[in-house]
Amino acid sequence: MPSVADSTKSLGGECPENYHVKPGRNVDFPIDGAMRAFVIVPPTNLKKPVPVWVPLTGTVESTTDNLRVGRSGANALMAEKGFMVIGPIRECANQDPDLRAGACNGPGINGWNWRPWSEGRATGPDGDRWKNDEGPDSRFLIAMVRCVAKFYPLDARRLFVGGISSGGTMTNRALTFRSDFWAGGLPISGEWYVTQDDGAALSFDAAREKVRADPAKIFQGRIGPLPLKSHLSPIIVITVWGGEDDKWKCSGVLCADYRPSTQAASNYYSSTPGVVEVSCSSTHGHMWPQIHTQEFNFWALTTLASFPKGSRVADFHLRSPPEGYSCRLGRFTDHY
């Protein structure tokens, strides 16, 4: 990975009282009235602050599946490349890193649209409280990283979050609300929950048609603040679309199409000053990228790490991705 010797800065550490972090699963982390858990896989070399990678699973895969070698993401291997890997466990999994779908597969509660993560506000009055409140998961992710920083040297300029499906949607929420903390992210097949300009909800079909009819427009969405911020702290975002089969069915009925949602995400990020947006397309469908997975993961994370917090967009250089991926600077131009 790129040398970081001249540009690292240690993140200040802070934990709940008497909380201690160790490799592997960490449980009973108190925040927002709940007990949360996370898994950490430290790199071998901790002589200087290391970049952080927070991978988020989606609806039907467990945290273990997302981390474990031989499963879809195998994200734990990024520790061997020098990253501190921190895998948060979804609240619906009740601190169990091995839970797959179960209680995490279904509609959201407490004003949220979908269950695995608090990633998009629900339609109607129940969701209104989250229009400009980042929500408990966004707060948990940051508190978790800060606590790990109390026990391990973390690079404050290279803190990255990413995920698949609902985890990609959660990444969009984290980045749009808290670009002050994150240096960037990797939303893979994440939702945008496209709305009217005033934030009013649209049906699934109406939202798809809105984007198809005007693919370059900046769309409001239920994943972020209302209105969306016109400026973000400098970040880098790699938005990934899995191609024609990047869709999801709920009880056999199509309920998510990631063509318009990834288009909307890339439109917003690429239009925002100080943000590097890289838009990537492939053919793996709705899952963690499965074509040369480890080559893709390493390419994505080294690309993120090449743009530490505070960098200038003009200084960014995009390296070619692995075979099987088409990536460009700026918004998607291959969707419509």
N, C-alpha and C positions, 0 to 999 in steps of 0.2 A: 504493500500500500504506500501512498505518497508519504514522504518524510514530513513529520509534524513537529520536529525538534524546535523550530524557530517560532512556532505560532501557538503552542499549547498554553492553556490557562486552566488551573484546577477549579473544578466546581466546588463551591462551598457545601459541606455536608450538614444535614439536619435530620434527626429522627425523632419519633415519639419517645417519651421518657423511658429509659431502660430497654429500648429495642436494639437488638443486635442482629446484624446481617451475616449470613454464612453462604458458602456455595451450596447449590441445590435449592430445595423448596424452603421458602420463608413464609410463615403463617401468622395469623392474628395481628396483621398490620392495621391499626385503627385509623379510620378516616371517614368523615361524613356519616358517623353513626353506624358504620359497618366494620366488619373484620375482613380484610382482604389478604391475598397471598400472591406471591411471585416466585419465579425460579431464576436463579442467576448462574451463569456459566462464565467464570472469569478467564481472561487470557493468561498465558504463562508469564509474559513479561509485563511487570507492573512497576518498572523503574521510573516511568514518567506517566503523566496523565494519558489515559487511553480513550479513544472514541467509543461512543455508546450506541448500541443497536437494540431497539425495543420492538420485537416482532409481535404482531397481534393476529391471533387466529380468527376465523370467521364463525359461522353458526354451527357447523356439524363436525368440526375437527376439534380435538382437545389441544390444550397447551403443549402437552407432551408430544402429540403428533406433529405440531408445528415446529418443535425443536429437534425431535429425534432423528438421527441418521437413518435413512431408509424409508422415512415418511415424506410427506409432500414438500415441506420447506427445508427440513434439515438445518434449521437456522443456528443450532448450537455449534455447527462447524465454523461459524464466523469468529468464534473465540480463538480458533487456531490462526486466524488471520489478523489478530491483534485487537479485536473489538470486545468490549464488555457486553455480553448478551444478557438481557433482562427480559424474561417472558412473563408478563402479567397474566394472572388467572381471572377469567370473567367472574363477576359477582354471582351470576346465576349458577355457576359451577360449585358454589359453596366451598371454595378453597381446594377443590379437587382438580389437579392438573390432568387427570386422565378422563374426565367427563367429556364426551363428545356432544351429540345433539341434546337429548334429554330436555331438561328444563331450560336450556339455552335456545331451543328451536321454537320460536313462536312470537306473537305480537308483544310489543313492549308494554311496560306498566309505568305508572307514575308520570305520565305525560311524554313518554318516549315511543317512537314509532316501532322499533324492533328490539327483541329481547337481549341478544348477546352483550351489546355495549350500549351505553347511553350516548348514542351517536347522532340522532336526528330527532327533532321535536315532533310530537304527534300533531295531527291536524286538530283544529278546534281549541276550545278554551283550556283543556288540560295541558296542551303543549305550549301555551303562551308564556309560561314562567321561564321557559328555556330559550326564549328568543335572544336574550343577551346575557345568559348565564351559561358558562362553559359546561357545567354539569359535573357529577361526581366522578365519572371515569377520567375525564381530563385532569381533574385535580389529583386523583389517585396516581396517574402515570407520573406526574411531575413530583409528587411527594415521594413516591417509590424511588425514582432516580436520585433525588436529593439525599435520601436515606442511604442508598448504596454508596454515595459519594462520601459519606462519613467514614466508611471503612476501606474504600478503594479510591485511588487517584483517577478521577474522570476528567476528560477534556471538556471544559465548559463551552468551547466553540464547536464541538462536534457531537451533538446530542441528536440522534435520529430515531424516528418512529415510523413504522410501516406495517401494513397488514393486508389481508385478503378479504374480500367481500365485506361483511360487517366490520371487520378489522380495518379494511381500506376506508370505509365510511368514517370510522372512528379517527383514523389518521387525518382525514379531511377536517373533521371537527377540531382536533388538537391543533392543527396548523393554522386554521382560520381564526381560532380564538387566542392561541398562545404562541404566536410567532416570536414573542419576546423571549421565550425559553428555548424552544426547539430550533435547531439549525437547519432542519429540513425533514423530508419524509418520503416514503414510498407507498402511496395509496394504489393498491392493486385491485382493480375491479371494484372500486368503491362507489357508493351512491352519492348523489348530490341532492336528491329529493327536490327537484326543480319546482319552483312556485311561480305565481304571478309576481310582477315587479313590486307589489305592495306586501308580499309575503303570504298572500292567500293561497291555500292549497289547490293543487290541480289533481285530477284523476291520473292514474297511471298512463292511460292512452293519450290524454291531453298533454301531459308533460313530454312524452315522447314526440308528439307532433310539433310542439313548440320548438324543440331543439332541431328537429329535422327541417322545419321551415326556415329557420334562421340560425344556422350552425355556428356563426361567428359571434353571436350575441353573448353578453355577460348576463347570466341568469342568477337570480336570487335562489337560495336553496335552504331547506330546513336543517342542513348540517351546520350552518354557521350563524354568525350574528346577523341580526336584521336591523338596518341594512348591512350588507357585507362591507367590510372595511375597505376604504379606498387605498390605504397604505398598510403594508405589513413590514415588520422588521425583516432585514435581508435573510432569505431562506432559499434553499434549493428543493425542488419537488420533482420526483420522477413518477409520472402518472402512467399506469399500465392498463391496457385493454387486451383481453384475451381472444379477440377476434369474433367471427360470426356466431360461435357457440357460447359466447360469454353472456349467458342469460340464466335466470333462475325461476323455478316453478314452485308455487305454494299449493300443496294438495293437488298437483297436476295441472294447475292453471298458471300461465306465465304472469309473474308478478314483479320481475326486475329485468331490465335490459340495460346492460352496462355500456352500450354504445353511446346513448345520449348522456348518461351520467358522467362518463369519463370525458366526453366532449365539453360538457359544462365546466367540469373541474379545470381542465387545461385552459379553457378560455379565460377563466378568472385568474388563475395563477400567472399566465403569460401576460396578462394586461396590467399586472400590479407592479409598480416600480420597486426595484431592488430584489425581485424574485427571479431566480433561474427556473424555468419550466422545461422539463424534458418529457416529451410525449412518446411513449413506446407502444407498438402494436405487435402482437404475435398470434399464434393459432392454437394455444393450449386450452382455450375455453375458460370456464369459470372455476379456476383453481389457482393455487400458487404456481407460478411459471414452471412447467415441467420439461421444457426443452433446455438441455444443458443447465440444469437447475443451479448447481454450485458455481458454474462459470457466470451465470446471470447474477446470482446473489453477490458474488465478489465484485463483479463489474459495477453493479448498482451501488454497493456500499463504498467502494473506492471513488466512484463518481460523486456521491454525496460528500465524502470526506475531503474531496479536492476543493470544496467550496465552504470553508469554515465560516462561522458566524462573523459578520462584518466585512466579508469579501465584496469586491466590486463585480457586478455582472459582466462588465467589459473584459475582465481578466479570466473569465471561465472558458475552458476549452472542453468540448464534448468528444470523448474517445468513442470509437466504434464499439457497439455492443457485440455479444457473442452471436454466432450464426443462429438464425431463427427469430431474430428480433429486429424490428425496424424502429429506430429512434431518431428524433429530431428536436432541435431547440424550438420552443414555441408550441402553439396549440396544435391539436390533431388536424390534419388536412386530408386524411384518408377515410373518414367515417361516413361522409355524405357526398 
